[in-house]
C-alpha cells in the first residue's frame, strides 16, 4: 500500500520536497493534487492517489517540486 500525505496548495511552501499529480485528459480541465511521500516509486503512489481521489481519470503525470534554498 502506497504511503502518502495530501498537501493543500496553500501549505506546499512548508515542505522541502513535494509532488504534484496533474490530470492530462484532453477533454477536461486539468486538476492537480499535491502530496508528500517517502516512497521511492512515485508512479505507484500517484496511481494510488488518482484511484483514491480522482476516480475515472486515465491520463495523468507526476511533477516533482523542490523548495529552492
N, C-alpha and C positions, 0 to 999 in steps of 0.2 A: 504494500500500500504506500502510495506516494505521500511524503510529508511536506506540507507547505502551509504558509500563512498568507491569506489575502491581505493586502495593504491598501488603505484608502488613498486615493490620488493625492489628497492634500497632505498626507503623512509620509510620502515617499522620501522627503528630504531628511528624515530621521534614520534612514537606512543607508549603510555604506554601499551595499550592493543589493539590487532588486531586479526583477524581471517583469516583462510585460508580455502577456499573451494577447494578440490582436487578431480579430477575425479578418479574413481576406476574401470573404464571399463577394462575388462580383455584383450581385443584385441587391445587396443590403448595405446599410450604413455601417462602417467599421465600429466595432466595440472593443474596448480594452479592459483587461483586468490586470492589476499589478499584484505581484506576490514576492515573497522571500522564501528561500529554501536552503537546506544544507545538502540536498540530494545532488548527485553528480549528473544524473540523466535528466536534463531539462525537458526533453521531448516527452518523456514519460510523465513527469509532473504536470506539464502543460496539458497533456491529453486528459489527465485526471481532472484538472480544473475545468476544462471545456466540458467534459462529461457531467461534472457536478453542477456547473453554474451556467453553461451555455448549451443546453441540450439541443440537438439537431444541427449544430454547426459542424460542417465538414472540413472547411478550409481555415487554417489559422497559422500564425507564425509566432515564434518566441523572439523577443528583443531584449538583450541584456542591457542594463543600465548600471553605470558605476558613478558614485559621487566623486567629482573632481576635487582633489585636495587643494 
